[in-house]
Amino acid sequence: MTSSSFKHWTVVRRVVQGAVFLLFCLPPLLVGWGLLGMIPASEDAMATPAEGVFYGSLSSSSVAGLNLVDPLAALETTVAARTIVPSVVFGALVVVVVYGLIRGRAFCGWVCPVNLLGEGVDALRRRAGITLSESVVPRRLKMGIALGMVVGSALLTLPLFELISPIGALNKGLIFGGFAGVGFLVAVLLVDGFGMRRLWCRSLCPLGGFYEAIGRAGLVSVHIDPQSCIHCDQCKAVCLADPVILTPVLEGETRRVKAGDCMACGRCIDVCPSGALRFGLGYGEGAPVDSAPSVEKPCNCTHNS
């Protein structure tokens, strides 16, 4: 089952990213607090953001009394404390199931603020005419780093990644005023801007590695109509995850992107000039790839990003 050839997924994604940003900022503002952890001086009793329907950060939130926990943070906290807290485990499982059913790295493409800033760095670099090489660091390295963070948390008895997380630096800093990890965030953006394109998100982020590990189970995939594909490679040029994940569908090995690294961001669909790419639901392959007539490759266009 495939969707219609909608070509504005990036616009929809920006709306979702903006909505998530506002969602986390609203609770303190609605009770009269400020952002950056600022609390107005008052002798009267004041409501706290935690008393509302929603409150928290990307690491841990409460929605109508239901705790939602970043699964990697939950793992780190559990092994560091050597104690299993049922509410933490349940909250993490809810998040895993939701993203697992959609596509694990949809978090990276549709929610993560570091990826949003990374896309902004990409845009600024293009305007400045700066060309960077694609990351040559293996994309699966981030899964090993995720495992290393869990092991390190157990050995040091503290949640290691949470101390340096650039995701937490943005999200928690804006809401609570604590900017642990902001230096690491600046370093990530500088490397993305002047060193190697999207190195952090593609190869190093442990949370991205965790979601990559469960990504293949997602029901949402990019599907291809091989008869419509003109092999212009524009989809590869804009891929946020890693252009190599599109190779199997472009070479006719499969009809959908199966790689757990796919962020389901929709950029490849938006730029496809022939409408050959679209989102689909389920694990079916559709008609056999062999049934599609061969298409002469007219060009091998590349676009610097």
C-alpha positions as CSV (number, residue, x, y, z in Angstrom):
1,M,0.0,0.0,0.0
2,T,1.6,3.3,-1.0
3,S,0.6,6.9,-0.5
4,S,-0.1,9.4,-3.3
5,S,2.9,11.2,-4.8
6,F,2.9,13.9,-2.2
7,K,5.9,16.2,-2.8
8,H,6.0,18.5,0.2
9,W,7.2,16.2,3.0
10,T,9.9,18.6,4.1
11,V,7.3,21.3,4.7
12,V,5.3,18.9,6.8
13,R,8.4,17.9,8.7
14,R,9.3,21.5,9.5
15,V,5.8,22.0,10.9
16,V,6.2,18.9,13.1
17,Q,9.6,20.0,14.3
18,G,8.2,23.4,15.1
19,A,5.3,21.9,16.9
20,V,7.6,19.7,19.0
21,F,9.7,22.7,19.9
22,L,6.6,24.6,21.1
23,L,5.2,21.6,22.9
24,F,8.2,21.5,25.2
25,C,8.4,25.3,25.7
26,L,4.7,25.9,26.4
27,P,4.3,24.3,29.9
28,P,6.6,26.7,31.8
29,L,5.2,29.7,29.8
30,L,1.6,28.8,30.6
31,V,2.2,28.9,34.3
32,G,4.0,32.2,34.2
33,W,7.5,30.9,34.2
34,G,10.2,31.8,31.6
35,L,12.4,29.7,29.5
36,L,16.0,28.9,30.3
37,G,14.8,27.9,33.8
38,M,13.8,31.4,34.8
39,I,11.3,31.7,37.7
40,P,9.7,35.1,38.4
41,A,10.2,36.4,41.9
42,S,6.9,36.2,43.8
43,E,5.7,35.8,47.4
44,D,2.6,34.1,46.2
45,A,2.3,30.4,45.6
46,M,2.8,29.6,41.9
47,A,1.9,26.6,39.8
48,T,4.7,24.5,38.5
49,P,4.8,23.2,34.9
50,A,4.8,19.7,36.1
51,E,1.2,20.1,37.3
52,G,0.0,20.4,33.7
53,V,-1.0,17.7,31.2
54,F,2.5,17.6,29.6
55,Y,5.9,18.5,30.9
56,G,9.5,17.4,30.4
57,S,12.2,17.1,27.9
58,L,13.3,14.7,25.1
59,S,15.0,12.6,27.8
60,S,12.0,12.2,30.1
61,S,8.5,13.6,29.8
62,S,5.1,13.1,31.5
63,V,2.0,13.0,29.3
64,A,-1.3,12.9,31.3
65,G,0.5,11.0,34.0
66,L,2.2,8.6,31.6
67,N,6.0,8.7,31.8
68,L,7.9,8.7,28.4
69,V,11.6,8.0,28.6
70,D,14.4,8.1,26.0
71,P,15.2,4.4,25.7
72,L,19.0,5.0,25.6
73,A,18.8,7.2,28.7
74,A,16.7,4.6,30.4
75,L,19.3,1.9,29.6
76,E,22.1,4.1,30.9
77,T,20.3,5.0,34.1
78,T,19.3,1.5,34.8
79,V,22.8,0.0,34.4
80,A,24.4,3.0,36.2
81,A,22.0,2.7,39.2
82,R,21.9,-1.1,39.0
83,T,18.3,-0.8,39.8
84,I,15.2,-1.5,37.6
85,V,12.5,1.2,38.0
86,P,9.3,-0.2,36.4
87,S,8.0,3.2,35.4
88,V,11.2,4.0,33.6
89,V,11.3,0.7,31.8
90,F,7.6,1.0,30.8
91,G,8.1,4.6,29.6
92,A,11.1,3.5,27.5
93,L,9.2,0.6,26.0
94,V,6.3,2.8,25.0
95,V,8.8,5.0,23.0
96,V,10.5,2.0,21.5
97,V,7.2,0.5,20.3
98,V,6.0,3.8,18.8
99,Y,9.1,4.6,16.9
100,G,9.6,0.9,16.2
101,L,6.3,0.7,14.4
102,I,6.9,3.8,12.4
103,R,10.6,3.7,11.7
104,G,13.2,4.1,14.4
105,R,15.2,7.0,13.0
106,A,12.0,9.0,12.3
107,F,13.0,10.5,15.7
108,C,16.2,11.8,14.1
109,G,14.4,13.2,11.0
110,W,11.2,14.6,12.6
111,V,12.0,15.4,16.2
112,C,15.7,15.7,17.1
113,P,16.8,19.4,17.4
114,V,20.4,18.6,16.5
115,N,19.4,17.2,13.1
116,L,17.4,20.4,12.6
117,L,20.4,22.5,13.3
118,G,22.5,20.3,11.1
119,E,20.2,20.9,8.2
120,G,20.5,24.6,8.9
121,V,24.3,24.3,8.8
122,D,23.9,22.5,5.5
123,A,21.8,25.3,4.0
124,L,24.3,28.0,5.2
125,R,27.2,26.1,3.8
126,R,25.5,25.7,0.4
127,R,24.9,29.5,0.3
128,A,28.5,30.2,1.2
129,G,29.6,27.8,-1.6
130,I,31.5,25.5,0.8
131,T,31.8,21.9,-0.5
132,L,32.5,19.1,2.0
133,S,33.2,15.5,1.4
134,E,30.6,12.9,2.5
135,S,31.4,11.1,5.7
136,V,33.8,8.2,5.2
137,V,33.2,7.0,8.8
138,P,31.1,3.8,8.8
139,R,27.5,4.6,9.6
140,R,27.1,1.5,11.8
141,L,29.8,2.8,14.1
142,K,27.1,4.7,16.0
143,M,25.5,1.4,17.1
144,G,28.8,0.4,18.7
145,I,29.1,3.8,20.3
146,A,25.6,3.3,21.8
147,L,26.7,0.0,23.3
148,G,29.9,1.6,24.5
149,M,27.8,4.4,26.3
150,V,25.7,1.7,28.1
151,V,28.8,-0.2,29.2
152,G,30.6,3.0,30.2
153,S,27.5,4.0,32.2
154,A,27.6,0.7,34.1
155,L,31.3,1.0,34.8
156,L,31.2,4.7,35.9
157,T,27.8,4.4,37.6
158,L,26.4,7.5,35.8
159,P,24.5,8.0,32.6
160,L,27.5,8.8,30.4
161,F,25.8,10.1,27.2
162,E,23.4,12.2,29.2
163,L,26.3,14.3,30.5
164,I,27.5,15.3,27.0
165,S,24.5,14.9,24.9
166,P,24.1,17.7,22.4
167,I,20.4,16.8,22.2
168,G,20.0,17.5,25.9
169,A,22.1,20.7,25.7
170,L,19.4,22.2,23.4
171,N,16.3,20.7,24.8
172,K,17.0,20.8,28.5
173,G,18.9,24.0,28.3
174,L,16.0,25.9,26.8
175,I,13.5,24.6,29.3
176,F,15.4,24.1,32.5
177,G,18.4,26.4,32.0
178,G,21.1,23.7,32.4
179,F,23.4,23.6,29.4
180,A,25.5,20.5,30.1
181,G,26.7,19.4,26.7
182,V,26.5,22.8,25.0
183,G,30.2,22.7,24.2
184,F,29.8,19.3,22.6
185,L,26.9,20.7,20.5
186,V,29.0,23.5,19.2
187,A,31.8,21.1,18.3
188,V,29.3,18.9,16.4
189,L,28.0,21.9,14.4
190,L,31.5,23.1,13.6
191,V,32.5,19.7,12.3
192,D,29.4,19.5,10.3
193,G,30.0,23.0,8.9
194,F,33.7,22.9,8.1
195,G,34.9,19.3,8.5
196,M,32.9,16.4,7.2
197,R,29.2,16.6,6.2
198,R,26.7,15.2,8.8
199,L,29.4,13.2,10.6
200,W,27.6,13.2,13.9
201,C,24.2,12.2,12.8
202,R,25.3,9.7,10.2
203,S,28.1,7.9,12.1
204,L,28.6,9.0,15.7
205,C,25.3,9.7,17.5
206,P,24.6,6.9,20.0
207,L,20.9,7.6,20.1
208,G,20.8,7.5,16.3
209,G,22.6,4.2,16.6
210,F,20.0,2.8,19.0
211,Y,17.2,3.8,16.6
212,E,19.1,2.4,13.6
213,A,19.2,-1.0,15.4
214,I,15.4,-1.1,15.5
215,G,14.8,0.8,12.3
216,R,14.3,-2.1,9.9
217,A,11.2,-3.1,11.8
218,G,9.4,0.1,10.9
219,L,6.2,-0.1,8.8
220,V,6.9,3.2,7.0
221,S,9.4,2.9,4.1
222,V,10.4,4.8,1.0
223,H,9.2,2.7,-2.0
224,I,10.3,3.0,-5.6
225,D,8.5,2.6,-9.0
226,P,11.4,1.3,-11.1
227,Q,9.6,2.1,-14.3
228,S,9.5,5.8,-13.4
229,C,13.1,6.2,-12.0
230,I,15.4,8.1,-14.4
231,H,18.5,7.4,-12.3
232,C,19.4,11.1,-11.8
233,D,20.7,10.4,-8.3
234,Q,19.1,13.6,-6.9
235,C,17.7,11.5,-4.1
236,K,21.2,10.5,-3.0
237,A,22.3,14.0,-3.1
238,V,19.8,15.1,-0.4
239,C,19.7,12.0,1.8
240,L,20.1,13.0,5.4
241,A,21.0,9.5,6.6
242,D,23.5,8.1,4.1
243,P,23.2,8.0,0.3
244,V,24.3,4.4,0.2
245,I,21.0,3.2,1.8
246,L,19.2,4.1,-1.5
247,T,21.5,2.0,-3.7
248,P,19.6,-1.3,-3.4
249,V,16.3,0.3,-4.6
250,L,18.0,2.3,-7.4
251,E,19.8,-0.8,-8.6
252,G,16.7,-2.9,-8.6
253,E,17.6,-5.2,-5.8
254,T,14.4,-4.3,-3.8
255,R,11.4,-2.1,-4.1
256,R,11.7,-0.3,-0.7
257,V,14.5,1.2,1.5
258,K,15.0,-1.4,4.2
259,A,18.0,0.1,5.9
260,G,17.5,0.9,9.6
261,D,19.3,4.1,9.0
262,C,16.5,5.7,6.9
263,M,15.0,8.7,8.8
264,A,11.8,8.7,6.7
265,C,12.4,12.4,6.2
266,G,10.9,12.5,2.7
267,R,13.6,14.6,1.1
268,C,14.3,12.0,-1.5
269,I,10.6,11.9,-2.4
270,D,10.4,15.7,-2.6
271,V,13.3,16.1,-5.1
272,C,12.5,13.1,-7.3
273,P,11.7,14.7,-10.7
274,S,9.8,11.7,-12.0
275,G,7.8,10.9,-8.9
276,A,9.4,7.4,-8.7
277,L,9.7,7.6,-4.9
278,R,6.9,7.6,-2.3
279,F,6.2,6.5,1.2
280,G,4.6,3.1,1.6
281,L,3.2,1.0,4.5
282,G,4.1,-2.5,5.3
283,Y,6.9,-4.9,4.4
284,G,5.6,-6.0,0.9
285,E,7.7,-5.5,-2.1
286,G,4.9,-5.1,-4.6
287,A,5.5,-6.3,-8.1
288,P,8.9,-8.2,-8.7
289,V,11.7,-5.8,-9.5
290,D,12.6,-8.0,-12.5
291,S,9.3,-7.2,-14.1
292,A,10.3,-3.6,-14.6
293,P,11.7,-2.7,-18.0
294,S,15.3,-1.5,-17.9
295,V,15.7,2.2,-18.1
296,E,18.7,3.7,-19.9
297,K,20.6,5.9,-17.5
298,P,20.6,9.3,-19.1
299,C,22.7,11.1,-16.6
300,N,24.4,10.8,-13.3
301,C,23.6,14.2,-11.8
302,T,25.2,15.1,-8.5
303,H,24.5,18.1,-6.4
304,N,26.8,19.3,-3.7
305,S,25.1,19.7,-0.3
